Amino acid sequence: MAGRGIDFEHKFMTSRWAEDLLLKSLRSQAGLTAVRFGLSQVKAASDVKYDKRSWKEPDLLVYNNADLTEQERKTLMVGDLSGEDREQLRQSGELHFVVAKACAAVEVEFSPYRASEMKGRSWQPKTSEQWDRRPLKNANPPIAPNIWVKEEDLSRLNGWEADFGVPIVIAHLFDQEGFAVALKAVNEFNQKFCEPGCDQVRLQMTTGIFKKSQTYDRIDAQGAREQKIVFIATPAVATKIGDVQDVNVAAQLGVSTSKKYVTHSIFSGGLIALAPEFLSLLTNARAEHG
């Protein structure tokens, strides 16, 4: 598995910060319970054990307190289910309620950009009329605080969602704000994108969701690169998570396996003023999943 060296560890640190920040913010909301669920520690590639069905477990689970019994709320007070036996989540398991009563699961991503200052922050999809007047040859996503989902992760998240029945929301945080999109919306876009005869350029420019090949650098492979298919959902079609405030940014130094010094930005602190629309997206996700 590629990218499990110092670059992975540095990126993990910022992603874990975003996960912790969102978890703390959700726990502060009256009527909600949020717990850590997915893999939450750095491991060597040889030590990382994914489910045999190639699932990707979401980072967090969210509950409406009204749906939980007093004993279930006490059980969830532990706050971290990442180490629990997954067989106990099955129909006959002691922790079946953990997935049976979750209103949503959240996969958390982070990118080190000053979100509100990105030049494509206010980009809007073209209307049908605008497209008909001036169709384009290429579909290029704006430089904006977009939500990114790798195709390889999409299939694995879909596997978990289908098996456990908890709708997944992708949350992408930046240093100033964050955005979210339901996994269902990305799947619906991809289904249309793959239909025979689809005008893929028009679909992307009029929906605000894009599919493209992205180049990723691998620091620990001495500059090697790899191509991955990604989905990009713009803020125009996403739900705003909220504004992020009081974030501290510092630099971390590390040494790669090739003995190259590597620096990376590290984030700490921060508060999220969660938007009502985001809370509604989570609490109504199961009812609207269909």
C-alpha positions as CSV (number, residue, x, y, z in Angstrom):
1,M,0.0,0.0,0.0
2,A,1.4,3.4,-1.0
3,G,1.8,6.5,1.0
4,R,2.1,5.0,4.5
5,G,5.3,6.9,5.4
6,I,5.9,10.3,6.9
7,D,3.6,12.0,4.4
8,F,0.7,9.7,5.4
9,E,1.5,10.4,9.1
10,H,1.5,14.2,8.6
11,K,-1.8,14.1,6.6
12,F,-3.3,11.8,9.2
13,M,-2.5,14.4,12.0
14,T,-4.4,17.1,10.2
15,S,-7.3,14.8,9.3
16,R,-7.5,13.6,12.9
17,W,-7.7,17.2,14.0
18,A,-10.6,17.9,11.7
19,E,-12.3,14.7,12.9
20,D,-11.8,15.7,16.6
21,L,-13.0,19.2,15.9
22,L,-16.2,18.0,14.2
23,L,-16.8,15.4,16.9
24,K,-16.5,18.0,19.7
25,S,-18.8,20.4,17.9
26,L,-21.5,17.7,17.4
27,R,-21.3,16.6,21.0
28,S,-22.0,20.1,22.1
29,Q,-25.4,20.1,20.3
30,A,-28.4,19.5,22.5
31,G,-30.3,16.4,21.5
32,L,-27.4,14.7,19.7
33,T,-24.9,12.0,20.5
34,A,-21.8,11.5,18.4
35,V,-19.1,8.8,18.7
36,R,-15.9,7.9,17.0
37,F,-16.3,4.8,14.9
38,G,-13.7,4.2,12.1
39,L,-10.0,3.5,12.1
40,S,-8.3,6.3,14.1
41,Q,-4.7,5.6,14.5
42,V,-1.5,5.6,12.4
43,K,-0.3,2.1,11.5
44,A,2.4,0.7,9.2
45,A,1.0,-0.5,5.9
46,S,1.6,-4.1,6.9
47,D,-0.4,-3.6,10.1
48,V,-3.5,-2.0,8.6
49,K,-6.3,-4.6,8.5
50,Y,-9.4,-3.7,6.5
51,D,-12.5,-5.7,6.6
52,K,-12.5,-8.7,4.3
53,R,-15.3,-7.2,2.3
54,S,-13.1,-4.2,1.6
55,W,-15.3,-1.8,3.5
56,K,-14.2,1.7,4.5
57,E,-15.7,2.5,7.8
58,P,-16.9,6.1,8.3
59,D,-15.2,8.1,11.0
60,L,-18.2,9.1,13.1
61,L,-21.7,8.0,14.0
62,V,-24.4,10.4,14.9
63,Y,-27.7,9.8,16.9
64,N,-30.8,11.6,17.8
65,N,-31.0,11.2,21.6
66,A,-34.8,10.7,21.3
67,D,-34.2,7.5,19.4
68,L,-32.0,6.0,22.2
69,T,-32.9,4.4,25.5
70,E,-31.2,5.5,28.7
71,Q,-29.0,2.4,28.7
72,E,-28.0,2.9,25.0
73,R,-27.0,6.5,25.8
74,K,-24.8,5.3,28.7
75,T,-23.2,2.7,26.4
76,L,-22.3,5.4,23.9
77,M,-20.8,7.7,26.5
78,V,-17.6,5.8,26.0
79,G,-17.3,8.0,22.9
80,D,-15.1,5.7,20.9
81,L,-16.3,2.5,19.2
82,S,-13.3,2.0,16.8
83,G,-12.0,-0.9,18.9
84,E,-15.3,-2.7,19.4
85,D,-15.9,-6.2,17.9
86,R,-17.7,-5.6,14.6
87,E,-19.6,-8.9,15.0
88,Q,-21.4,-7.3,17.9
89,L,-22.9,-4.8,15.5
90,R,-24.8,-7.6,13.7
91,Q,-28.5,-8.3,14.1
92,S,-27.9,-10.7,17.0
93,G,-25.0,-8.8,18.6
94,E,-25.1,-6.9,21.8
95,L,-24.3,-3.6,20.1
96,H,-26.8,-4.0,17.2
97,F,-28.4,-0.6,18.2
98,V,-25.1,1.1,17.3
99,V,-25.8,0.9,13.6
100,A,-29.6,0.3,13.8
101,K,-30.3,3.6,15.5
102,A,-27.6,5.9,14.0
103,C,-29.2,8.6,12.0
104,A,-26.0,9.2,9.9
105,A,-22.4,8.3,9.6
106,V,-19.8,10.9,8.7
107,E,-16.6,10.5,6.8
108,V,-14.3,13.4,7.6
109,E,-11.8,15.0,5.2
110,F,-9.5,18.0,5.6
111,S,-7.5,20.3,3.2
112,P,-5.1,23.0,4.4
113,Y,-6.6,25.9,2.4
114,R,-7.9,29.3,3.4
115,A,-11.4,28.4,2.2
116,S,-13.2,31.7,2.0
117,E,-10.4,33.3,0.1
118,M,-10.2,30.8,-2.7
119,K,-10.9,32.4,-6.0
120,G,-13.7,30.0,-7.0
121,R,-15.5,30.1,-3.7
122,S,-18.6,31.6,-5.2
123,W,-18.6,29.6,-8.4
124,Q,-22.1,28.5,-9.5
125,P,-23.1,25.7,-11.9
126,K,-24.5,26.8,-15.3
127,T,-28.2,26.7,-15.9
128,S,-29.6,24.8,-18.8
129,E,-30.2,28.1,-20.6
130,Q,-26.6,29.3,-20.0
131,W,-25.3,25.9,-21.2
132,D,-27.4,26.0,-24.4
133,R,-26.1,29.5,-25.2
134,R,-22.5,28.6,-24.7
135,P,-21.6,24.9,-24.4
136,L,-18.0,24.1,-23.4
137,K,-15.6,21.4,-24.6
138,N,-14.1,20.7,-21.2
139,A,-15.3,20.5,-17.6
140,N,-12.9,22.0,-15.1
141,P,-13.9,22.3,-11.4
142,P,-13.3,25.7,-9.8
143,I,-10.5,26.3,-7.4
144,A,-12.7,26.3,-4.3
145,P,-13.2,24.6,-1.0
146,N,-14.5,21.5,-2.7
147,I,-15.4,18.1,-1.3
148,W,-13.1,15.4,-2.6
149,V,-13.9,11.7,-2.7
150,K,-11.6,9.1,-4.3
151,E,-13.3,6.6,-6.5
152,E,-11.6,3.8,-4.6
153,D,-13.0,5.1,-1.3
154,L,-16.5,5.6,-2.9
155,S,-16.9,1.9,-3.6
156,R,-15.7,0.9,-0.1
157,L,-17.9,3.4,1.6
158,N,-20.8,2.2,-0.5
159,G,-20.1,-1.3,0.7
160,W,-20.3,-0.3,4.3
161,E,-23.4,1.8,3.8
162,A,-25.2,-1.0,2.0
163,D,-24.4,-3.6,4.5
164,F,-25.2,-1.6,7.7
165,G,-27.9,0.6,6.3
166,V,-26.6,3.9,7.8
167,P,-26.5,6.7,5.3
168,I,-23.0,8.3,5.0
169,V,-22.3,12.0,4.7
170,I,-18.9,13.2,3.5
171,A,-17.7,16.2,5.5
172,H,-14.8,18.3,4.2
173,L,-13.3,20.9,6.6
174,F,-10.9,23.8,5.9
175,D,-9.4,26.3,8.2
176,Q,-12.3,28.8,7.9
177,E,-15.4,26.7,7.0
178,G,-16.6,23.3,6.0
179,F,-19.0,21.6,3.6
180,A,-20.8,18.3,3.4
181,V,-22.5,16.2,0.8
182,A,-24.5,13.0,1.1
183,L,-22.8,9.9,-0.4
184,K,-26.1,9.2,-2.1
185,A,-25.7,12.5,-4.2
186,V,-22.3,11.4,-5.4
187,N,-23.6,8.0,-6.4
188,E,-26.6,9.5,-8.3
189,F,-24.2,11.8,-10.2
190,N,-21.9,8.9,-11.0
191,Q,-24.8,6.7,-12.2
192,K,-25.8,9.5,-14.7
193,F,-22.2,10.1,-15.7
194,C,-21.8,6.4,-16.7
195,E,-25.0,6.1,-18.7
196,P,-24.5,5.5,-22.4
197,G,-24.7,8.7,-24.4
198,C,-24.4,11.0,-21.4
199,D,-23.0,14.5,-22.2
200,Q,-20.5,14.3,-19.4
201,V,-19.2,17.8,-19.8
202,R,-22.7,19.3,-19.6
203,L,-23.6,17.1,-16.6
204,Q,-20.6,18.3,-14.6
205,M,-20.9,22.0,-15.5
206,T,-24.7,22.0,-14.7
207,T,-24.6,20.0,-11.5
208,G,-21.5,21.3,-9.9
209,I,-20.1,17.8,-9.3
210,F,-17.0,16.7,-11.3
211,K,-15.2,13.4,-12.0
212,K,-11.6,13.5,-13.1
213,S,-8.2,11.9,-12.9
214,Q,-6.0,13.5,-10.2
215,T,-2.2,13.2,-9.8
216,Y,-1.0,12.5,-6.3
217,D,2.7,12.9,-5.3
218,R,4.2,10.2,-3.1
219,I,6.9,11.8,-0.9
220,D,8.1,8.5,0.5
221,A,8.6,7.1,-3.0
222,Q,11.2,9.8,-3.9
223,G,8.8,11.9,-6.0
224,A,6.8,9.1,-7.6
225,R,3.3,10.0,-8.7
226,E,0.1,8.0,-9.1
227,Q,-3.2,8.8,-10.9
228,K,-6.5,8.3,-9.1
229,I,-10.1,9.0,-10.2
230,V,-11.8,11.5,-7.9
231,F,-15.2,13.1,-7.5
232,I,-15.3,16.8,-6.6
233,A,-18.4,18.4,-5.2
234,T,-18.3,22.2,-5.2
235,P,-19.7,24.4,-2.4
236,A,-22.5,25.4,-4.7
237,V,-24.1,21.9,-4.4
238,A,-23.0,21.1,-0.9
239,T,-24.4,21.9,2.5
240,K,-22.3,24.2,4.6
241,I,-21.2,22.6,7.8
242,G,-20.4,26.0,9.5
243,D,-17.7,28.5,10.1
244,V,-14.5,27.5,11.7
245,Q,-12.8,30.0,14.1
246,D,-9.8,30.3,16.3
247,V,-7.6,27.8,14.5
248,N,-3.9,27.6,15.3
249,V,-1.5,26.6,12.5
250,A,2.1,25.5,12.9
251,A,4.8,23.6,11.0
252,Q,5.9,20.0,11.7
253,L,9.2,18.6,10.6
254,G,9.7,14.9,9.7
255,V,12.1,12.6,7.8
256,S,10.9,10.4,5.0
257,T,12.0,6.8,4.3
258,S,14.4,8.2,1.7
259,K,15.8,10.5,4.5
260,K,14.5,13.7,3.0
261,Y,13.3,16.4,5.4
262,V,9.6,16.9,5.0
263,T,7.5,19.8,6.5
264,H,3.8,19.8,6.9
265,S,1.2,22.2,8.4
266,I,-0.4,21.1,11.6
267,F,-3.7,22.5,12.9
268,S,-4.9,22.7,16.4
269,G,-7.7,24.4,18.5
270,G,-10.6,25.8,16.7
271,L,-14.4,26.0,17.1
272,I,-17.2,25.3,14.6
273,A,-20.4,27.2,14.6
274,L,-22.5,24.5,13.1
275,A,-25.1,25.5,10.5
276,P,-28.7,24.4,11.0
277,E,-28.7,23.0,7.5
278,F,-25.9,20.7,8.3
279,L,-27.5,19.4,11.5
280,S,-30.7,18.8,9.5
281,L,-28.8,16.9,6.9
282,L,-27.5,14.6,9.6
283,T,-30.6,14.1,11.6
284,N,-32.8,13.5,8.6
285,A,-30.3,11.4,6.6
286,R,-31.9,8.0,7.4
287,A,-35.4,9.2,6.7
288,E,-34.4,10.7,3.4
289,H,-32.1,7.9,2.3
290,G,-34.9,5.9,0.9
